């Protein structure tokens, strides 16, 4: 019996060795970490979390923990912020150069100061900018703006597919540059990258949720890192891992792809599983090197801007969900100042240009810093002479996406508008009074607005159909108009029924 057992064991061992030898050699799993960030504006962050110093600390830690880390930016940092109104986004480049991205995709806010400024910032960057769907007017490449990037990571070919938001010309100052369709351009490029030998395909995109979902459903990507919506989201449908990268670096998601590589009969098979690691930057110690820069920027700003110009009689509200959805006392203040500074009959400004996202209780002191924080884009107040019909068309545009919280929602002065939100877009304006008289479609009116809207920004093409009386070269910065108004008139604005939503 003992002899049989030994013989059986020997035979079994030989069989096992033969079986093992017949299996393909398995490489060690490769972990690729994807860390994305977007929609980061405030150089110092909040009191508890966010900001470039905490972001850079996370990026340094991830790179140190895993050399196979890919660090990407998916849009929006040059603007808007308090300091960007002064340096046109140069601070964000200096702060991100501390830990350079592997690739940066321009968001719509990269063009708030025009394409020349964007190219200047690109030239200052220690990392590459790229977008496959942006060209010059004649279709030629934009200098300094790359395309798909193939990186060799842990022996794997990883494609980074950079795609910009195709609505950028509507909401920013992109000049005559052309933006191809976000979704179809991205999917086509991803498939081509796969055909060219990429084993992992990662989309780095600035895209709204609807676009994101189309990209996920295409299954052309292994992973998608997306900005624009300011959400903190992660999902996996069994094929594509998806991360929406939040805003201000408040919360970050490190996405680990644990990749298995098998080779058999000369064929290479790749499979992977995702691991989402959620990082609350309230738990992160700021990077010391970056903090030195942050402290310098803060000191410079305090010297220039912490000057009181007035106090509020009642509360003001510039929260995003307010200025993009209803009449706001802060919106009334800004529109009143624009109208008064230029002798206009009425004023229309876009709620999306009001950015501090803040409440001011009655009796609050207001400083120059507060006004520049509310109006960081450096837009100029302009005046144009328009027909009543063009004004009506402009207002219809303003209320056309109110259910989405779009930035085109108007804040107004000199008029009272009644809106039926239940009607289809384009037919929502029930009535308009200019002063106490009905708007006359055939009459002409002097309208104060901003240069971005005059040029068709946020869909306001109707504002460009009149005779420009004060253009961008002659007009004053909106923030200056507001500061002068406050110093001369105080702050007495309240919600008074300028916009009535049924």
C-alpha positions as CSV (number, residue, x, y, z in Angstrom):
1,X,0.0,0.0,0.0
2,X,2.8,2.3,0.9
3,X,4.6,1.6,-2.4
4,X,1.4,2.3,-4.4
5,X,0.9,5.6,-2.6
6,X,4.5,6.7,-3.4
7,X,4.1,5.6,-7.0
8,X,0.7,7.4,-7.3
9,X,2.2,10.5,-5.8
10,X,5.1,10.5,-8.2
11,X,2.8,10.1,-11.2
12,X,0.5,12.8,-9.9
13,X,3.4,15.1,-9.4
14,X,4.6,14.5,-12.9
15,X,1.1,15.2,-14.3
16,X,0.9,18.5,-12.3
17,X,4.3,19.6,-13.5
18,X,3.3,18.7,-17.1
19,X,0.0,20.6,-16.7
20,X,1.8,23.7,-15.3
21,X,4.3,23.6,-18.1
22,X,1.5,23.5,-20.6
23,X,-0.1,26.7,-19.3
24,X,0.9,30.1,-20.7
25,X,3.3,32.1,-18.6
26,X,1.4,34.6,-16.5
27,X,3.0,38.0,-16.1
28,X,2.7,39.9,-12.8
29,X,-0.4,42.1,-12.8
30,X,0.3,45.7,-13.8
31,X,-1.4,48.4,-11.8
32,X,-2.0,51.7,-13.7
33,X,-3.3,54.6,-11.7
34,X,-5.4,57.3,-13.4
35,X,-5.7,60.5,-11.5
36,X,-7.8,63.3,-13.1
37,X,-8.8,66.8,-12.1
38,X,-10.7,69.6,-13.7
39,X,-12.8,72.7,-13.0
40,X,-10.3,74.1,-10.5
41,X,-10.2,77.8,-10.2
42,X,-9.5,79.1,-6.7
43,X,-5.8,79.0,-6.2
44,X,-6.0,78.6,-2.4
45,X,-9.0,76.4,-2.2
46,X,-11.5,76.4,0.7
47,X,-10.9,76.4,4.4
48,X,-11.3,72.7,4.7
49,X,-10.5,71.2,1.3
50,X,-9.5,71.8,-2.3
51,X,-6.9,74.1,-3.9
52,X,-3.7,73.6,-5.8
53,X,-1.5,72.9,-2.7
54,X,-3.7,69.9,-1.6
55,X,-4.1,68.8,-5.2
56,X,-0.3,68.7,-5.8
57,X,0.2,66.8,-2.5
58,X,-2.1,64.1,-3.8
59,X,-0.5,64.0,-7.2
60,X,3.0,63.7,-5.7
61,X,1.8,60.9,-3.3
62,X,0.2,58.9,-6.1
63,X,3.3,59.2,-8.4
64,X,5.5,58.1,-5.5
65,X,3.3,55.2,-4.7
66,X,3.0,53.9,-8.2
67,X,5.4,54.9,-11.0
68,X,2.7,53.8,-13.5
69,X,0.5,56.8,-12.6
70,X,-1.1,58.9,-15.4
71,X,-2.0,62.4,-14.2
72,X,-4.4,64.4,-16.4
73,X,-6.4,67.6,-16.6
74,X,-9.8,67.6,-18.1
75,X,-10.6,71.3,-18.6
76,X,-11.2,74.7,-16.9
77,X,-8.6,76.4,-14.8
78,X,-7.5,79.6,-16.5
79,X,-10.8,81.3,-15.6
80,X,-12.9,82.3,-13.7
81,X,-11.4,83.3,-10.4
82,X,-10.6,86.5,-8.5
83,X,-6.9,86.4,-9.4
84,X,-7.5,85.4,-13.1
85,X,-9.3,88.7,-13.6
86,X,-5.9,90.2,-12.9
87,X,-3.4,87.8,-14.4
88,X,-5.6,86.0,-17.0
89,X,-4.9,82.6,-15.5
90,X,-1.1,82.7,-15.3
91,X,-1.3,81.7,-11.6
92,X,-2.9,78.3,-12.5
93,X,-0.1,77.5,-14.8
94,X,2.6,78.3,-12.2
95,X,0.8,76.2,-9.7
96,X,0.2,73.2,-11.9
97,X,3.8,73.3,-13.2
98,X,4.9,72.1,-9.7
99,X,3.5,68.7,-10.6
100,X,3.0,68.7,-14.4
101,X,0.2,66.8,-16.0
102,X,0.8,64.0,-18.5
103,X,-1.8,65.7,-20.7
104,X,-4.1,68.8,-20.3
105,X,-7.4,69.3,-22.3
106,X,-8.6,72.8,-22.7
107,X,-12.0,73.5,-21.2
108,X,-14.3,76.3,-22.4
109,X,-13.0,78.6,-19.7
110,X,-9.5,78.3,-21.1
111,X,-10.7,80.7,-23.8
112,X,-12.4,83.4,-21.6
113,X,-9.6,85.8,-22.3
114,X,-9.3,84.8,-26.0
115,X,-7.2,82.4,-28.0
116,X,-4.0,84.4,-27.9
117,X,-4.0,84.4,-24.1
118,X,-4.6,80.6,-24.2
119,X,-1.6,80.1,-26.4
120,X,0.5,82.3,-24.1
121,X,-0.5,80.1,-21.2
122,X,0.3,76.9,-23.2
123,X,3.7,78.3,-23.9
124,X,4.2,78.8,-20.1
125,X,3.2,75.2,-19.3
126,X,5.6,72.4,-18.5
127,X,3.2,69.9,-19.8
128,X,1.4,69.2,-23.1
129,X,-2.0,70.5,-24.0
130,X,-4.1,68.5,-26.5
131,X,-7.5,68.2,-28.1
132,X,-8.3,66.2,-31.2
133,X,-11.3,68.3,-32.2
134,X,-9.9,71.8,-32.2
135,X,-8.4,73.4,-35.4
136,X,-7.8,76.9,-36.7
137,X,-10.4,78.4,-39.1
138,X,-8.8,76.8,-42.1
139,X,-8.7,73.4,-40.6
140,X,-5.0,73.4,-39.8
141,X,-3.7,72.4,-36.4
142,X,-3.5,74.9,-33.6
143,X,0.2,75.5,-32.8
144,X,1.1,73.9,-29.5
145,X,-2.0,71.8,-29.3
146,X,-1.4,68.1,-29.7
147,X,-3.6,65.1,-30.4
148,X,-3.8,61.5,-29.1
149,X,-0.9,60.5,-26.9
150,X,0.4,57.0,-26.7
151,X,2.4,56.2,-23.6
152,X,4.3,53.0,-22.7
153,X,3.3,52.2,-19.1
154,X,4.5,49.0,-17.5
155,X,5.0,47.4,-20.9
156,X,1.5,48.4,-22.0
157,X,0.5,50.8,-24.8
158,X,-1.9,53.3,-23.3
159,X,-3.7,55.8,-25.5
160,X,-4.9,59.1,-24.0
161,X,-7.6,60.5,-26.2
162,X,-8.1,64.3,-25.4
163,X,-11.4,65.9,-26.4
164,X,-12.7,69.4,-25.9
165,X,-16.3,70.5,-25.4
166,X,-17.9,71.4,-28.8
167,X,-20.1,74.0,-27.2
168,X,-17.1,76.2,-26.3
169,X,-17.7,78.7,-29.1
170,X,-21.1,79.4,-27.6
171,X,-20.0,80.0,-24.1
172,X,-16.5,81.4,-24.4
173,X,-14.3,83.6,-26.7
174,X,-12.8,81.0,-29.1
175,X,-12.4,83.4,-32.0
176,X,-12.5,81.7,-35.4
177,X,-11.2,78.3,-34.2
178,X,-13.3,75.3,-35.1
179,X,-14.6,72.7,-32.6
180,X,-15.5,69.3,-34.0
181,X,-18.3,67.2,-32.4
182,X,-17.2,66.0,-29.0
183,X,-18.8,62.5,-29.0
184,X,-18.2,61.3,-32.6
185,X,-14.7,62.7,-32.7
186,X,-13.8,61.0,-29.4
187,X,-15.2,57.6,-30.4
188,X,-13.5,57.7,-33.8
189,X,-10.2,58.6,-32.3
190,X,-10.5,55.8,-29.6
191,X,-11.3,53.2,-32.3
192,X,-8.3,54.4,-34.4
193,X,-6.0,54.3,-31.3
194,X,-7.1,50.7,-30.7
195,X,-6.5,49.8,-34.3
196,X,-3.0,51.4,-34.0
197,X,-2.1,49.0,-31.2
198,X,-3.3,50.7,-28.1
199,X,-4.0,48.1,-25.4
200,X,-5.7,50.5,-22.9
201,X,-7.7,53.5,-24.2
202,X,-8.4,56.4,-21.8
203,X,-10.7,59.3,-22.8
204,X,-9.7,62.7,-21.2
205,X,-12.7,64.9,-22.0
206,X,-14.5,68.0,-21.1
207,X,-18.1,67.1,-21.7
208,X,-21.6,67.4,-20.1
209,X,-23.3,64.4,-18.7
210,X,-25.3,63.5,-21.8
211,X,-22.1,63.4,-23.8
212,X,-20.3,61.4,-21.1
213,X,-23.1,58.7,-21.2
214,X,-22.8,58.4,-25.0
215,X,-19.1,57.9,-24.7
216,X,-19.5,55.2,-22.0
217,X,-22.2,53.4,-24.0
218,X,-19.9,53.3,-27.1
219,X,-17.6,51.0,-25.2
220,X,-14.7,52.4,-27.3
221,X,-12.9,53.3,-24.1
222,X,-11.5,51.4,-21.1
223,X,-11.8,54.5,-18.9
224,X,-13.1,58.0,-19.2
225,X,-12.1,61.0,-17.1
226,X,-14.4,63.9,-17.6
227,X,-14.8,67.5,-16.4
228,X,-17.4,70.3,-16.9
229,X,-20.3,69.2,-14.7
230,X,-18.7,69.9,-11.3
231,X,-20.0,66.5,-9.9
232,X,-18.2,63.8,-8.0
233,X,-19.2,60.6,-9.8
234,X,-17.7,57.2,-10.5
235,X,-19.3,54.3,-12.4
236,X,-18.4,51.0,-14.1
237,X,-20.7,49.1,-16.5
238,X,-18.4,46.1,-16.8
239,X,-16.6,47.5,-19.8
240,X,-15.8,51.1,-19.2
241,X,-14.8,52.8,-16.0
242,X,-16.0,56.4,-15.7
243,X,-15.0,59.3,-13.3
244,X,-16.5,62.8,-13.2
245,X,-13.7,64.7,-11.6
246,X,-15.6,67.1,-9.3
247,X,-14.5,70.8,-8.9
248,X,-11.8,72.8,-7.0
249,X,-10.0,69.5,-6.2
250,X,-12.3,69.1,-3.2
251,X,-12.7,65.4,-3.9
252,X,-10.5,63.3,-6.1
253,X,-10.8,59.8,-7.5
254,X,-7.7,57.7,-8.1
255,X,-8.7,55.0,-10.5
256,X,-6.5,51.9,-10.4
257,X,-6.7,49.6,-13.4
258,X,-5.3,46.2,-12.3
259,X,-4.2,44.7,-15.6
260,X,-3.6,41.1,-16.3
261,X,-1.5,40.2,-19.4
262,X,-1.5,36.7,-20.8
263,X,0.4,35.4,-23.8
264,X,-0.4,32.1,-25.6
265,X,0.7,30.9,-29.0
266,X,2.1,34.3,-29.8
267,X,-1.1,36.1,-28.9
268,X,-1.4,38.7,-26.1
269,X,-4.6,39.0,-24.1
270,X,-5.3,42.0,-21.9
271,X,-7.9,42.1,-19.1
272,X,-8.4,44.5,-16.2
273,X,-10.5,45.3,-13.2
274,X,-11.0,48.7,-11.7
275,X,-10.5,49.9,-8.2
276,X,-11.9,53.4,-7.3
277,X,-10.2,55.2,-4.4
278,X,-12.0,58.2,-3.2
279,X,-9.9,61.0,-1.7
280,X,-11.3,63.8,0.4
281,X,-8.7,66.5,0.3
282,X,-9.8,67.7,3.8
283,X,-7.6,64.8,4.9
284,X,-4.6,66.0,2.8
285,X,-1.7,68.1,4.1
286,X,-0.9,70.8,1.6
287,X,2.2,70.5,-0.5
288,X,4.8,72.8,1.0
289,X,6.4,73.8,-2.3
290,X,3.0,74.8,-3.7
291,X,1.9,76.5,-0.5
292,X,4.8,79.0,-0.8
293,X,3.3,80.2,-4.1
294,X,-0.2,80.2,-2.7
295,X,0.8,82.4,0.2
296,X,2.5,84.9,-2.1
297,X,-0.6,85.1,-4.4
298,X,-2.8,85.6,-1.3
299,X,-0.6,88.4,0.1
300,X,-0.5,90.2,-3.2
301,X,-4.3,90.0,-3.6
302,X,-5.0,91.2,-0.1
303,X,-2.9,94.3,-0.6
304,X,-4.7,95.2,-3.9
305,X,-8.3,94.2,-3.1
306,X,-9.2,94.3,0.6
307,X,-10.6,97.8,0.4
308,X,-14.2,98.4,1.5
309,X,-16.4,100.2,-1.0
310,X,-19.8,99.9,0.6
311,X,-22.3,97.9,2.8
312,X,-25.4,96.0,2.0
313,X,-28.8,97.3,3.1
314,X,-30.4,93.9,2.5
315,X,-29.1,90.4,1.7
316,X,-27.4,89.7,-1.6
317,X,-27.3,86.2,-3.2
318,X,-24.9,85.1,-5.9
319,X,-25.2,81.3,-5.5
320,X,-25.0,79.4,-8.7
321,X,-28.5,77.9,-8.4
322,X,-30.0,81.3,-7.8
323,X,-28.3,83.5,-10.5
324,X,-29.0,80.8,-13.1
325,X,-32.6,80.3,-12.3
326,X,-34.3,83.4,-10.8
327,X,-34.0,87.0,-10.1
328,X,-31.1,87.8,-7.8
329,X,-30.4,90.9,-5.8
330,X,-26.7,90.6,-6.8
331,X,-27.8,90.3,-10.4
332,X,-29.9,93.4,-10.0
333,X,-27.0,95.3,-8.5
334,X,-24.7,94.4,-11.4
335,X,-27.4,95.1,-14.1
336,X,-28.3,98.4,-12.4
337,X,-24.7,99.5,-12.5
338,X,-24.2,98.6,-16.1
339,X,-27.4,100.6,-17.1
340,X,-26.5,103.6,-15.0
341,X,-22.9,103.8,-16.1
342,X,-23.9,104.2,-19.8
343,X,-27.3,105.8,-19.8
344,X,-29.0,102.8,-21.3
345,X,-32.7,102.1,-21.2
346,X,-32.2,98.5,-19.9
347,X,-29.5,96.0,-19.1
348,X,-29.2,92.3,-19.7
349,X,-26.3,90.2,-18.3
350,X,-25.8,86.5,-18.1
351,X,-26.2,84.8,-14.7
352,X,-23.3,82.5,-15.6
353,X,-20.9,85.4,-15.5
354,X,-21.7,85.9,-11.8
355,X,-19.3,83.5,-10.0
356,X,-18.7,84.0,-6.3
357,X,-21.5,81.5,-5.4
358,X,-22.0,83.3,-2.1
359,X,-24.6,84.8,0.2
360,X,-24.1,88.2,1.8
361,X,-26.3,89.0,4.9
362,X,-27.8,92.4,5.3
363,X,-25.2,94.8,6.7
364,X,-22.2,93.0,5.1
365,X,-19.2,95.1,4.1
366,X,-18.4,94.8,0.4
367,X,-14.8,95.1,-0.8
368,X,-13.2,95.4,-4.2
369,X,-12.2,91.8,-3.8
370,X,-15.9,90.8,-3.5
371,X,-16.8,92.5,-6.8
372,X,-13.8,91.0,-8.7
373,X,-14.7,87.6,-7.2
374,X,-18.3,88.0,-8.5
375,X,-17.1,89.2,-11.9
376,X,-13.8,87.5,-12.6
377,X,-13.9,87.3,-16.4
378,X,-12.8,90.9,-17.1
379,X,-15.8,91.5,-19.3
380,X,-16.5,95.0,-20.6
381,X,-19.9,96.8,-20.5
382,X,-21.1,97.6,-24.0
383,X,-24.2,99.4,-25.3
384,X,-26.1,98.5,-28.4
385,X,-29.2,99.9,-30.0
386,X,-31.7,97.1,-30.6
387,X,-35.2,96.7,-31.8
388,X,-37.8,95.5,-29.3
389,X,-38.1,92.3,-31.3
390,X,-34.3,91.6,-31.0
391,X,-34.6,92.2,-27.2
392,X,-37.5,89.7,-27.1
393,X,-35.4,87.2,-29.0
394,X,-32.5,87.7,-26.7
395,X,-34.7,87.1,-23.6
396,X,-36.2,84.0,-25.2
397,X,-32.6,82.7,-25.5
398,X,-31.9,83.6,-21.9
399,X,-34.8,81.6,-20.6
400,X,-34.5,78.7,-23.1
401,X,-32.4,76.4,-20.9
402,X,-33.6,77.5,-17.4
403,X,-34.4,73.9,-16.5
404,X,-30.7,73.0,-17.0
405,X,-29.4,75.9,-14.9
406,X,-27.6,77.2,-17.9
407,X,-25.4,80.3,-17.6
408,X,-27.4,82.2,-20.2
409,X,-30.2,82.9,-17.7
410,X,-30.5,86.7,-17.7
411,X,-30.2,89.1,-14.8
412,X,-31.8,92.4,-15.8
413,X,-32.4,96.1,-15.1
414,X,-35.0,98.5,-16.5
415,X,-37.4,95.8,-17.5
416,X,-40.0,93.5,-15.9
417,X,-40.3,90.1,-17.6
418,X,-43.0,87.5,-17.0
419,X,-42.0,83.9,-18.1
420,X,-44.0,80.7,-18.4
421,X,-41.4,78.0,-17.7
422,X,-43.8,75.2,-18.8
423,X,-43.9,76.4,-22.4
424,X,-41.4,75.2,-25.0
425,X,-38.1,77.0,-25.3
426,X,-38.4,80.0,-27.6
427,X,-42.0,80.8,-26.6
428,X,-41.6,81.3,-22.8
429,X,-41.7,85.1,-22.5
430,X,-45.2,86.1,-21.7
431,X,-44.7,89.9,-21.4
432,X,-42.0,92.5,-21.1
433,X,-42.3,96.0,-19.6
434,X,-39.7,98.6,-20.2
435,X,-40.1,100.8,-17.2
436,X,-43.9,100.8,-17.0
437,X,-44.7,100.5,-20.7
438,X,-45.0,97.3,-22.8
439,X,-42.0,96.4,-25.0
440,X,-42.6,97.7,-28.5
441,X,-41.2,95.2,-31.1
442,X,-40.8,98.0,-33.6
443,X,-39.2,100.6,-31.4
444,X,-35.5,100.9,-30.6
445,X,-33.9,100.8,-27.2
446,X,-30.4,101.3,-25.8
447,X,-29.3,98.0,-24.2
448,X,-26.3,97.6,-21.9
449,X,-24.8,94.2,-21.9
450,X,-21.3,92.6,-21.8
451,X,-18.9,92.1,-24.7
452,X,-19.1,88.3,-24.4
453,X,-22.9,88.4,-25.0
454,X,-22.7,91.0,-27.7
455,X,-20.5,88.6,-29.6
456,X,-23.1,85.9,-29.4
457,X,-21.8,84.2,-26.2
458,X,-24.3,81.9,-24.4
459,X,-26.4,81.9,-27.5
460,X,-27.2,85.6,-27.5
461,X,-26.9,86.1,-31.2
462,X,-29.8,88.6,-31.2
463,X,-27.7,91.1,-29.2
464,X,-25.4,91.4,-32.2
465,X,-28.0,92.5,-34.7
466,X,-28.1,96.2,-33.7
467,X,-26.0,99.3,-33.9
468,X,-23.1,99.2,-31.4
469,X,-22.9,102.6,-29.6
470,X,-20.2,101.7,-27.0
471,X,-18.0,98.8,-28.0
472,X,-15.5,96.7,-26.1
473,X,-12.7,99.1,-26.8
474,X,-14.6,102.1,-25.5
475,X,-16.5,100.4,-22.6
476,X,-15.3,100.0,-19.1
477,X,-14.7,96.7,-17.2
478,X,-18.0,95.6,-15.6
479,X,-16.4,95.2,-12.2
480,X,-15.3,98.9,-12.4
481,X,-18.9,100.0,-13.3
482,X,-20.2,98.1,-10.3
483,X,-17.6,99.5,-7.9
484,X,-18.2,103.0,-9.0
485,X,-22.0,102.5,-8.7
486,X,-21.7,101.2,-5.1
487,X,-19.4,104.0,-4.0
488,X,-21.9,106.6,-5.4
489,X,-25.2,105.0,-4.6
490,X,-24.7,102.4,-1.9
491,X,-26.2,98.9,-2.2
492,X,-30.0,98.9,-1.9
493,X,-31.0,96.2,-4.3
494,X,-33.4,93.5,-3.4
495,X,-35.5,90.9,-5.2
496,X,-38.4,93.0,-6.4
497,X,-40.2,91.1,-9.2
498,X,-38.1,92.0,-12.2
499,X,-38.4,88.4,-13.3
500,X,-41.6,86.6,-12.7
501,X,-41.6,82.9,-13.4
502,X,-45.0,81.2,-13.7
